[in-house]
Amino acid sequence: MSISMENIGIIAGGGQFPELFIKAAKKAGRRVVLIAHKGETSESVAKAADAVCWIKLGQLGKLLSFFKAQGVKETVFLGTITKTKIFRDILPDFKALTLWNKIDRKQDDAILRAIAGAIEAEGIAVLESTLYLQDLLFPAGILTKAKPNKQQRLDIEFGWQNARAIGALDIGQCVVVRNCTVLAVEAIEGTDAAILRGGELAKEKCVVVKVKKPGQDFRFDLPATGHATITTLKNVKGAVLAVEAGQSLLFDREKMVAEANSAGIVVVGVRENDDGTLEIG
């Protein structure tokens, strides 16, 4: 078949991000070629694409063959993959297994960069996941009626430093704190599980801080929050969600803010200045 630069590939996980991207890409005149992961990507996402191939986690060769057959020259990584599946439900083909054995550190950034490198080596450019969806970036300032008090501002600053540190180690992007004490650090289990662990220890009024990793690659694994994050925080009687503005994704903004307001939770987009000081709002 003839190659069309209008094609764009999507390597999709779970969540609503892939479907939002498909709508925006089609509006921009792109033909969407989708790689859907079994057990992660929803049927509604698959139906929205122009062409789809279902794969199991680890079928890199099948992914590349499908993209080549469809004339894909550009692709994006979108959506979530349950990270604990690297210990189960993975079916690596020969190409993926060869790549896996070359990765020394089996952590998010190293794995994703290696996969992106393998895809680009086949002549397929990996683009930023925010292409067409800049409006989903977390805004700066206080989004809710409630504002952080003096202690909560101290907790945000304290949590920020610690979240940056674990990000530099490629452990996670989120910490849960109270009274300048780290209660939980996000690792492979994800943000919601970290909030539940930290919230249980705090008993109430915990502060959740989520930031990008130093040198964050906008092509994949951007921090993301949404309505579900607030629901989890409300369940542990948490007080604050502070997220790095312009460097993370925000889903279901209106619904998220409405629930935060009803629960008295502070939601704030924080910016870091060049001198390291924070603009909390």
Number of C-alpha atoms within 10 A of each C-alpha: 7 7 12 13 12 16 22 25 29 26 18 26 24 20 17 18 22 29 22 16 21 25 16 15 19 17 11 11 10 18 20 24 24 28 27 25 21 16 15 17 23 18 10 11 23 22 12 17 20 14 16 20 16 17 16 19 22 20 19 21 14 18 19 18 11 18 25 16 11 20 20 24 21 19 26 22 24 25 21 18 18 13 14 11 10 13 7 9 13 12 15 17 16 13 15 19 14 11 17 17 9 11 13 9 11 12 16 16 18 14 17 17 15 16 17 20 15 17 21 15 10 11 12 21 18 20 17 16 23 21 13 16 14 11 11 18 19 23 20 17 17 17 20 18 14 17 18 22 10 9 12 22 18 15 25 31 20 19 27 25 15 21 26 21 16 19 22 16 13 17 18 26 29 31 29 33 29 26 16 16 13 19 21 22 25 23 19 15 13 16 25 18 16 22 28 18 17 27 28 17 16 22 12 17 19 28 31 31 27 29 28 25 24 14 8 16 15 17 19 22 21 22 23 23 21 16 19 15 19 25 17 18 27 21 15 20 19 29 24 29 23 27 31 24 23 18 21 22 22 20 19 13 14 12 14 21 20 17 17 26 16 11 18 18 26 24 25 27 22 27 21 13 9 7 6 9 10 16 15 21 14
